[in-house]
Amino acid sequence: MSTSTDTAPATAAAAAPPPPAPAEGWRRYLGAARRPRGAVGLGLLGLLVLAALLVPVFSGGYDQQSATTFAPPSWAHLFGTDELGRDIFVRTLYGLRADLLLLFAGVPIAMAVGTLLGIAGGLSRALGMFLQRVFDIILGFPGLVLGIVIALIMTPGQSALLITIGIVLLPGYGRLARAALLAQEQREYVLAARVLGVPRWRVLVRHILPNSVDPIIVHTAIAMVLAVFLETGLSLVGLGIQPPQPSLGTLLNTGVRFLSLAPVYVLGPTLILLMLALAFSLLSDALNEAVTGYDR
């Protein structure tokens, strides 16, 4: 003879849906590339990445000097030359290469750590509140100011930039994960899993985290734009990548000093910087449309 207590686990099991299939999520994300914004953004980003990868093939290096200084743009030097006769176009592509390495290393680290910290709040209410206060403290510092502090503590360069990008972007991912956690905790499939006695950490990993991926993926494209301007801002004040190695911010920092002699000096790096930011912005819009199903 069965009792209501005996039927509760069976009812809970029936109410608990399986975690979303990874293939379904990937189809949505890949479908963003078929949307106009996604196609343009992905094509633009692909072009920039290809140019950054191939620049060593058709150039002699970013520090190759010549006797022709401040030459205007020409077929030989598309963006002209700088104060040492170096090709600004070549240096811009090497600077783009350095920026992309920072983005594709720093942003995923911030995404992984921030998401795990946000979800970890589900293990303990006190831990969740503590982590939120840590995120609030980080958000209390403007990104550029925090980057300056980190660069002054460390040696200015790629390592300081990488740590700065990771720390500045951390609260965004942590808060998104925390919001997703709070939204999912009261869903039927989570309550059903708890009724079945599933450990809390397993509920977080197997149920809540897979159902919280969409906003995190969309935010990543936005985080890429923030990281680009963060590198540029720190390099503009001389605390980013150090010469002679170029970055987009370093080239702008140097070009501003010679605007009276070569007004076109900063045009090339600025154009590439805007193209990179535009590519990630378009991808963010396309991903948001694909996830929400809303076409603007």
N, C-alpha and C positions, 0 to 999 in steps of 0.2 A: 504494500500500500504506500503510495507516494504522498509526500507532504509538500506544503508550499515552500518549505526550506529546501527540499530536494530539487524543486523545479526552478529555484532562483538562479543557480549557475547556468542551467540550460537556457533560460530566458536571456540571461546576460550574454551568453555566448552567441545566441542568435542575433542580439542587437549590436554586437561588436563587429564592424566591418573590417576587412583586412586592410593593411596599410596600402596606400595608393601605389599602383605599379610604376616602377621607375620609367619604363618605356613610355607610358602615357604622359608623364611630365616632360620627358625629353622631346616628345612629339610636339607638345605645345611650344616649348622654347625654340625648337627648330622651325616651327611654323611662323615664328616672328620674322624670320628672314624672308618670307614670302610677302610680307606686308611692305608697302612703299617705303615707310620710314626705316624698317629693318633692312631692306635690300640696299638702300642708299647708305645707311650707317655701316653695314657689314662690308659693303664694297669699298667704302672710303677707308675703313680701318684696315681691311686687307691690303689695300694699296700702300698705306703708310707702313704696315709691318713688312711688306715685301721690299719696299725701298730701304728700310732700316737693315734688313737682312742682307741685301745685295750691295750695299754701299762699299764694303771692302773689296768687292770684285772689280768695280770700275774706278776706284780711287787709290791713291798712294798712301792714304792715311789722313787723319784729321789735323796733323801738325806739319804738313808739308808746306814749306814757305817758298816765296818767290820774290822777285824784285818789284813786281807790280802791286803796289799798295793802293787801297781804296779805288780799285777799278770799278766802273759802273757795270751793271748787269749786261751780259753778252752770252752768245752761244757757248763760249769757252767757260764762262763763269756765270751761271744762271742767276745767282744772287749777288754777284760781284765778289770782290776780295776785301779782306780786313786790313788792319794796320800792319800786319806782318806779311801781307801778300798771300794769305791762305784763302782757299776757296770757301766762301761762306755757305754755299749750297752743300758741299761735302760735310762741312762741320755741323750744319743743321741736321743732316741725316744721322750723323754720329750722335748728336745731341738727342735726337728722337730715339735712337737705339738705347741710349742710357736711360731715358725717361720710361720707355716701354719695359725695360728690365725691372725698374723700380716698381712700376704699376703692377706687373704680372707676378711680382714677388710679394710686395707689401700688402696689396689689397686682399689676396686670398688668405694671407696670415691673419689679417684683421677680421676677415669674415669667419674663419674657423674658430679663432679664440673668442671673438665677441659672441658668436652664436652659442658656443658651448657654455660661456658664462651666463648668458641670458637664460638658456634652458636649465642650467644648474640650479637656478632659483626654485625650480620645482621640487628639488630634494628637501629643501627646508625653507620655511617662510623667513626665518631670520637671515639665512644666507642670501635669499633673494633681495631682501631690503638692503642688506649691506652692499651687495653688488650694485644696486641702483644708486646708492649714495656715492660709490666710487665713480660711476658713470657721470653723475651730476658734477662731481669735482672736476673731472676731465673736461666736461662741456663748459665749465666756468672759465676756462682759459681759451682765448681765441687760438685757432690752429697755428697761426704764424708765430704768436708769442710763445706757445708751447714748443714749437720747433726751434725757436731761437734759444730757449733755455736748454733744450736737449743738445743742440749744437755747441753751446758754450761749455756744457759739462763734458761732452765728448769732443773728438776732433771733427770739425766740419767735413762732410764728405758723404759718400753713399751709405755708409753704415748708420750715420746719424739721421739721414733722410728716411731710410727704411724703418727705423724705430719710430720716427716721428709720424710717418704715414700709418703705421700699425696702431699707435696709441690714439691718434686723432680720430681715426675711423672706428675705433673699438666701440665707443658708446652707441653709435648708430646701429650697428649690428646687435649689440646687447639689448637695446631697447626694443628693436623689432622682434627679436626672439622672445623677450619677456612678454610683449604684447600678444604674440602668437600663443605663448604658453597659457596666459590667462584666458584667452579666447577659447582654447581647445580643452582646457581642464574640465569644463562643465558639459562638454559634448557627451552624447550617450555612449559612444564607443570607448571613451576614457573611463567613464563611470562603470561600464560593463567590465572592462579589464580589471579594475580595482575590486569589483565584486568577486571576480574569479581568483583574486589573490595574487595577481601578477605584481612582481616587485616594482616599486616606484621608478627606479632607474630604467627598467625595461619598458615601462609605459612611455617614458620620455623618449627613449631611443627608437622604439619600434612603432609608436603611434603618433606622439605629438610632433616630434622633429620632422618626419616625412610630410606631415600636413602643414608645416610651417615654412616650407622651402620657397614657395612662390614669391612672397614679398622680399625675401633675402636675395634671391636671384635678381629681381628688378632693382633692388637697392645697390647691387654690385656695380651696375653700369653707371649709376649716379656717383658712387664712391670713386670710380675711375676718374671722373671729371674733377672731383674735389682733390684727388691726389695729384693730378696734373698741375693744378693751380697752386697747390701747396709746395710742390717742388720748385715751380717758377718763382713763387714769392720768396722762398728761402734763398734761392740762387741769386735773385735780384739784390738781396742785401749782403751777398758774399758769404753766406753760411750754408750753401748747398754744395754741389759738385765743384771741386776746385780745378782751376786752370792748370795745365793746358787742356785737360779733358773737357770736352764741351758738353753742355746740356742746353735745352731750350732756354731755361732761365739764365744760365751763365752767358749765353750769346746776347740775350736782351740786356743784361747788366753791362756787358762790354760795349754794345752798340749804342746805348744811351750816351756814353761819354763822347762819342764821335758823330753825333747827329749833325753838327754844323759842317763837318767835313764830308760825311757820307750819309745823307738822309735815308738812303735805301738799306742801310746796314741792318736795321731791325725788322724790315718788312718780311723777309724770308722766314726767320724764326717765328715771327708773329703769325704768319699765314699757316705754318705747319701746326703751331699751337692751337689755333682756332679750328683747324680741320680735325685735329685729334679730339678736342672737346666736343665738336659737333657730331663726330662719329659716335661717341659714347652716349651723347644725349639722344640721338635718334634711336640707337639700340635700346635705351631705357624706355622710350615711348613705345617702341614696337613690342618689347617684352611685356610692358604693362597692358597693352591692348590684347596680347595673346593670352595673358593670365586671366584678365577680367572679362574678356570677350567683348569689350567696348571699343568701338572704332570712332575716333574723333574726326 
